[in-house]
Amino acid sequence: MKKIFDFDFSHFKGDLFGGLTAGIVALPLALAFGVSSGLGPSAGLYGAIFISFFAALFGGTNTQISGPTAPMTAVSMVVIAGIVANFEGDINKALPVILTIFLLAGLIQILLGFIGVGKYIKYIPYPVVSGFMTAIGVIILVTQILPSIGYYPKEDLEYVNTFKPYAEEVILDNILKQEAGEGILVLEDFRETIKRAELITQEQILTESKTLAGKEASGVIGTIKVLPSALRNINWLELLLALGTIFIIYGFKRITKAVPSTLVALLVMSGIAVGFGLDYRPIEKIPEGFPIPNLGIITDFNLGAITPYIFAALTLAFLGAIDSLLTSVVADNMTKTKHQPNKELVGQGIGNSIAAIFGGIPGAGATIRTVVNINAGGKTRLSGMIAGVLLLIILLALGPIASQIPAAVLAGILITVGIGVMDYKGLKAIPYMPRPEVTIMIIVLILSSVWNLVYAVGIGLVIASLMFMKKIGDLTAEQSLVQPLYQERAWSDEADFPQHLKEEVFIKHINGPLFFGSTSEFQQLAQQIPDTASTVIIRASRMTYVDQSGLYAMEDVLVDLVKNGKKVLFINIKEQARYMLERIDIIPDLVPKEHIFENFTECIEWVKIHVKDEY
């Protein structure tokens, strides 16, 4: 085992303290992220246990501590809400599909690692990352307003009752779909439909109404819509618990940072709530005992059910990769080491896959927990594994006690997470950033916050790529402008060009790649050649690259030149450009091989022999 995993026990003491400290810091966040995701605190804890252990065991960053993170939880929350809504609000029915998507995301990460995608993550534009991270903060901050004031839309009967007409419509629609599937729905006879409709109970209507109410009140827009009702129904005890948590988290940091303020807030506020016997709302019960694999992933597998969420799995995979590798860079800077990006992706993928099998939410490398680990002495992968083991021990020993934590306390913790995860550096730079980059950041921020995280990032990447291509195209085109001979500077070796042949020979320099950004300028070449010229020399030594657009633009120009009886000579054409020209037969159909020269001297010798002085 030592040879396979190359464990280093020489720093065991530091790894032990680093792992224990990071595990303690991870505990309240894992519970909070689990609640926020919609799967409950146990899902967050399971994710923290398995991702921390296995990502450290198989990963490529020695000091990284992994587990549920704010970005991954925010995307998971959207995925979970969408799937649950498609299963009539029944999370138990939806769970196999949800976990299958999480498992698929982990497997995709493993694949990304094996095919070497890790080294390309650094090319994600900063405005996209900045807008996304700030949107994550906004989403967490806004969506935690309701639980922090003790308002739960599904429990507000006045609000739920407004959905009863729509609930009846949904139930009837489901009956019709069911009958259509059974082959008993016919236009001439609705007796079976009427019979089934008469069996609908008020309890069914209420349950469906609660599902619709919860769906309508989800997300940033949903929270804003229901906020007036929430403010009329504030539970002051829940609000005080949340505010007390926030106060301790920020206040305790001013006293000391040796002890995690989040953990202090969790213990103090939970202790007050339990000790004084307050009538608060606890989190969901955490199952006792060792986590059990959810075999529904296999037994209830349905390809049709997961197909609509393939893109969501891809998003989770790529987001987790970006999140983890950014944290790896932070770890490298602190430890003066170098992580292995592709190996890290494999480790993260294995961790997320195993966590999904056991019912955990997906995660990634966590920057704060990694920094805590390093500062506490962690130096090898043992520290991340110890953090996972510690959380497992806490689950087994303190699960029933942890179930008494007030929901408002976790809401308060998440509010501070939302405030902290925003990219203030990017926001402060808005007045000084180039307008296109500000536009991208704001588009991603707004779309992520109020619409869809998955699509917002995709749109941001597309816009950023298009803007980048245009900018690079403009810059390169400036260097590759096709200008008349009299506007160009002659190259040094052209000083001895025969004076009597200057009217008969037109020399063109290409000063850069010929690609989609410079094709229009190149196509002006035919218009610039004087009528007296019978020979065109194209000096291509600086034409470093030709893309398909440039290739066809060159073909069009050369066809016109040959059609007008002009000979075309190439000098020092590069290997890539020549290969492209040969593929579509520009060489030798339009430019014979004997018209291609290695240097200017050889070309001039040919010109002296074959070009006549006619003007």
N, C-alpha and C positions, 0 to 999 in steps of 0.2 A: 504493500500500500504506500509505503514511504516513497518508493521509486515512481509510482504512478502519480501521486498527488504532490510529491515533493514537500512534505510538511517540514517546517522549521520550528523546532521547539526552543530554540535559544532565546526567543523573546516571549516565552510563555507568560511571564508575569505581566508584561505590558499588554499582551493580547487579552489576558484574563480581565484586567481592569478596563481596557478599552471596550471589550465585548459587553461586560456587565453594565457599564455606563451607557453605552449606546442602546442596549436592550431596555434599560429603565426609561430613557428618553423616548424610545419607540412605543412603549406601552400605551400611554394616553392617546397618541396620534393614531395608532393602529385601531383602537376602539372607536375613536371619533370618525376616522375615514370609513370604517365599516358601517357605522350608523348612517353617515352621509350618503354612502353608495346605495342604500336601500336594502342591502342584504343582512344588515344587523352587525353588532359589534363582533360577534364570533368570526364573521367572514374577514373582517379587518385583522383580527388576531391570527387567524389561520394563515392569511397572506403574509403577515410579518414573520411568522415562524418559518414557513417553508421557503419563502423567497430569500430571507436573510441567510438561512443555512446553505441551501443548494446553490444560490448565486455566488456565495463566497467559496464554496467547495470547488465549483467548476469554472468560476469566472477568471478574468484576466487583470483584475485590480486588487492587489493584496489587502488594502485597508478599507475597501468599500463596504458600507453597510446598506443593505437593500431592504425594501419593503414597500408597502402602500405609500404613495406620494400624492400630493394635491393634484397635479395634472392628470395622473392616471386615474385617480378617484373621480375627478370631474367627468372624464370621458366615460368611465365605467358607469357612472350614475345615469348618463344619457342613454347608454346602451341598455342598461337594466330597465329603466323606465319604459323605453320603447317596446322591449320584449314582453314585459309584464302586461302592458296595455293590450297587446295582441292575444294574451291568454286570460282575458276577462278579469284582469286585476288579481289573479291568483298567482302569487309568487312561487308557490310550491310546484305548480304545473310548469311555470316558466323556468324554474331553476336549472333543469338539465340543459336547456338551450343556452341559457346565460353562461353556464360553466363551460359548455362546449365552445362557445365563442372565445372565452378566456383561454381555454386550452389551445385553440387554434392560433391565438395571438402568440402564445409561448412557442409553439412549433414554428411559426413564421420567423420569430426571432432567432431560433436555432438555425434555420435555413439561411437567414441573413448573415449569420456569423460564418457558416460554412462556405458561402459563396463570396465572402470578403467585402461585404457592404460597409463594415465598420469604418473603414478609412474615408468613406464618402459622406458620412454624417456631418462632417465639419462644413460642408458646403450649403447647409440650410441657412438661408438669409436671416440675419439678425432681426430685421423688422418683423418677420413672421413669428420668430420665437418670442420677441418682446410683446407683440400684440396678443399672442396666445397666452403667455404667462399672466399678463395683466387681466385678460378675460377670465382666466381660471380664478384669480383673486376676486373678481367681481361676482362670478357665479357662486363661489363658496360664501362670500360675504352676504350677498342678497338672499340666497336660499336658506341661510341659517337664521334669518330674522324671525321667521315664524316659530321654529322650535325654541328660540331664545326667549320668546315672550309667551311660550306655552300654548300656542294656537296650532291646532291640527285640523285642516279643512274637512277631513273625513268625519270628524266628530262634531262639527258644527251643523246641527240638523237644519237650521234655517238656510244655510248655504247649500247643503246636500239636497234639500227638497226642491230647489230650483232646477235640479237635473232630472227629476222624476219623469217628465214627459219624454225627454230624450232617452232615458233609460228604458222606458216601455218600448220605444221605437227600436232600440238596439236589440232588446230581447225578442221582439217579433221578427226582426230581420234575421236573427240567429235561428229561429224556428223555421223560417222559410228556406234558409240555406241548408239546414239539417234535412228538411223534407226533400229538397232538390237532390241532395246527395243520396237519399234513400230511394229516390225514384217514385215518390208517392205524391209529389206536388203537380196537380193538373189544374188548368184554368177553369174547367167545368165543375170541379168539386173541391171546395175549400173546407169540407166538413172536418177533416183531420186537423187542418190548421186551426179552425175555430175551437175544436176540442182541446188542443194543446194550449191555446191561448187562454182558455178558461181556467187552466191549471196553474197559471202564473200567480204567485203569491206576492203579497205586499213585502214580504221579507226579501224575495228575489229582486224586486224593484228597488228596495232600499240598498241592497248590496251593490247592484249595478250603479245606482246613483252615487254611492260612495266612491266606487272605482272611477267614475267619470269626474267627480269632484276633485279627487286626488290628482288625476291626470291634468285637469284644467289648471290646477294651482301649482303645478310643478314648474321648475325652471325659473329663470329671471322674470320673464314676462308674466308667468302664472302667479308668482309671488307678488308682483306689483299690482296685478288685477285684484287679488284677494286681500291686499294690505288694508284697505278701509275696514273690512269686516274684522280683520285680525286686531286692529287698533281699538275696536269697540269691545273686544273680548280678551284683553290682556290678563294673563295670570301673573299677578305681581310677584308671587313667590318664585316662579320660574325665571322671571326677569331679573330678580335680585340675585339668584344663584348664577345666572349667566354673567351679570355685571361684576359680581364678586370674583368670578373666575378670571375675567379679563383684567380686572384691577390687580389681582395677585400676579398674573403672568407678567405684566409690564412692571409692576412695582417691585417684585422680588428680584428682578434682574438688576435693579439699582443697588440692591444690598449685596448680592453676590451672584456670580455665574457658575460657581463651583457645583451647585445643585440645580438641576433643571427646573426652571420656574413652572413649566407646564405640569410636571409631576407634583410639585408642591401645591399648585392650584387644585389639581384633581383630588389629592388627599385631603386638603383642608376643607374644600367646599363639600366634598362627599361626606367627610367626617361630621361637619356641621349639620348637614341634612339628615344623616342617619342618627347622630347622637341626640339631636333635639326632637327626633320623631316627627319631622316635618312631613306634611302631606304633599310630597313631590312626585313627579313622574319618573320612574326608573327606566334605564335602558332595557332592551329585550334581554331575556334570560340567556346566559351563555351556557351552552351544553357542557355537562361534566364529562370527564374522561378524555382519552386520547381521540384526536380527530379521526373520523371514519371516512373512507373514500366514498364519493357519491357515484354509485354504479349506474345511476340514471343516465349519465353521459353516454354509456354504452347501450344499456337496455332500452332507453327511450330515444335513441338517436334517430333523427329525422332530417335528412338532407334538405328537404324543402323548407323546414323551419329555420335553418341557419343560413341559407343562401342569401336572404336580404341583408344579412349582417356581416358578410364577408369583408366589405370595405371597412366596417367598424373594427374588425379583428386586425386588419392591416394597419389602421390608424393606431390602435393600441400598441401593436408591435413596433412601429416606427417611433411613436412617441416615447415608449419605454426605452428604445435604443438611444434616442437623443438625450433623454433625461439621464440615463445611466452614464453615457459617455461624457457628457458635460461634467458630471460629478467626478468621473475618473480623471478629467483634466485638473479639477480642483485638488484631488488627492495627489496627483503627480507634482503639482506646484508646491504642495506642503511637504511632501516626503522626498522630493528630488529623485523620483523614480519615473519609470515609463510603463504605462499600462499596455495591455495587448487588446486592442479594440474588438477584434473578431472573436477572440476567446471570451471576452466579457459578454458579448451578445449571446454566445452559446450558453454561458452560465446563467444569464438573466432569463433566457428562454426556458432552460431546464427548471429554474426556480418557479417561473410563472406557470409552467405546465403542471408541475406537481402540486402547486398551490390550488390550481383550478380543480384538479381531481379531488382534493380534500375540501372543496367549497370555499376557498379563499379568493379575495379580490386580487387583481393583478397589481404589480408594483414595479419599481425601478430602483436604481441607485439613489439614495437619499442624501443630499448634500449636508444638511445639518447633522444628521446622525454620523455621517462619515467624518466630518470635522471633529465632532465630539470624540469619536473613537481614536482618531490620530492624536488629539490633544491629551487623551487619557493614557496613551502609551501603546495603542494598537499598531502592529507593524506587519502582520501576516494575515492570511485568510482565516486563521483560527479565530480571530476576533469576531468576524461576521458570523461564523458558525456558533460561537459561544453566545452571541446575542440571540440567535434563534433558539438555542437550547434553553436560555434563561426565560424567554417568553413562553416556551412550552411548559416549563416548570411552574410558572405563574398561572398558566391556564389550568394545569392539573391540580394545583394546590389552592388557588385563590379564585377559581371560576365562580363559585356561588357568591363570594364576597363582591367580586367585580360586577356582578349582575345588579348590585344595589346602587351603582353610580347613577346620579341624576342625569337625565337626558339633556337638561339645560346646561349642565357643566360641560358636556362634550360640545354642545352648540357654541358655548363661549370659547372653548379651545379652538374650534374651527374658525370662528370669526377672526381670532388672532392669526391663524394660519393664512386665511384669505388676505388679510392686510399685509402680511409679511411676504407672500409669494408674488405680489405685484412687482413689475419691473420699473421701479422708480427712476433708475438710471436712464432708461429709454424715454420715460415720460418727461423727465427734466430736459432732455436733449431735443425735444420737439421743436423749439424755436430755432435751433441751429442746424437741424438735420436737413438734407436735401428734400425738397417737396415730394418727389416720388416715393422716397422711403417712408416719410410721414404718412403718406396716403395708404401705403401697404399696411403699415402698423395699425392705423385707425380702422381700415376695412376689416382686418382680421379681428381686432378687438371688438368691434360692434357686432359683426356676424357671429363670432364665437359666443358672445354674451347673450344675444337675443334670438339667435336662430339655431345653428348647428355647429358644434365644435369640429366635427369631422369634415364637413364641406368647407367651412371657413378656412381651415388650414390648407386644403387643396386649392381653393380659389386664391389664397394668399401666395402660395408657391407658384401657381400659374402666372399671376400678375407680376410677381417678382422676377420670374424667369423671362417673361416677355420684355419687361423694362430693362433687365440686364442685357438681353440680346440686342435691344435697340441701342443701348448706350455703347456697348462694345462695338456694335456695327458702325455707329457714327464715328467713334474714335478711330477704328481701323480704316474706315472709308476715307477719313481725312488724310491718312498716311498712304492710301492707295489710290488717290485721285488720278484719273486719267486726264492729262492735260496736253494741249498742243505742244509740239516740239519746241517752239520758240519761248514757251513759258517754263520749260524744264531746264534744270542744270545738267549740262553734259557731264557724264562720268569721266574720271581722269584719263581713262584709256581711250577716250574718243577724240582726244586732241589731234591725233594724227589721221583722222578720217579724211579720205580724199575729198578735197573741196569741190572738184568738178562733178561729184556724184550726189551732192546734197539735195538737189531737186528730185533726183530719181530714187533716193532711198529715204524712208521715214523710220526713225528709231523711236521705239516706245519702251519706257522703263515701267515695270510693275514693282511697286515698292511695298509689297505686303501681301497677305493672303487674298485670294480672289474668292469671295463668298457672298452670301445673300445680301450682305450690307453694302457691297461695292459693285454689284453687277450693273446697276443702271449707269454708273460712270464708265465702266468698261465698254458698255454697248455704244457709247458716244465715239468710240475709237474710229469707226468707219467714217464718221462725219468730219473728223479732224485731218484725215489724210489728204494732202493736196493732190490735185489731178495729175500733176507731173510725176508723182511717185509710182514706180512700177514694182517696187520691192518694199516690204514692211519687215523690219527687224524687231522682234519682241525679246527684250532682255529680261529673263525670268529667274535670275539667280536669287532675287529677293522675294520671289513668289513662294512663300513657305508652305502654302496649303491651298487646295482647291476643293470646295464642296460641290454638291450636285447643282446648286443654283449657278455657281460660278462656271462650272463645266459647260452647262447648256448655253449660258450667255456667251462664252468663248466660241462655242460651236456656231452660234448664229452669226457672230462677227466674222469668223473665218470663212463661213460659207459665202457671205456677201463679198468678202475680199477676193476669194478665188473666182467667184462668178464675174467679178469686174476685171479679171485678168491680172491680178496682182499676186506676186509670189510672197509667201510668208516664211520667215526664217526664225527659228528659236535658238537662243543662246543660254546654255547652262541651266536647262530645265531640271528641277528637283525630281527625286525618285517618285514621291507620292503623286505629284502633278502629272508626270509622264505616264505613270500607271493608269491614272484616271483617263487621260487623253487616249491611251491605247485601248481602253475598255470599250469606248464608243467609236473607235476607228477614226478619230480625228487624225491620229497617226496610224497609218500612212496615207489615208484617203485625201485629206486636205493638206497635210504637211508631211511630205515624204521624209523618210529617215535621213536622206542625204542633206536635208535642209535643217537638220538639228546639229548644232555645234557645241563643243565643250567650252570654248572661250571666244572672246571677241576677236582675237587675232586671226583665228581660223576662219571666222565668218567674213572678215574683211578681205582675206585672200580670195574667198569664193566670190565676193561682190566684185572685186577688181577684174575677175575673169569673166563673169556672167552678166554683169549689168553694164549697159552701154550708156555713154553720155549723150543724151538727146536734147538737153536744154542748156 
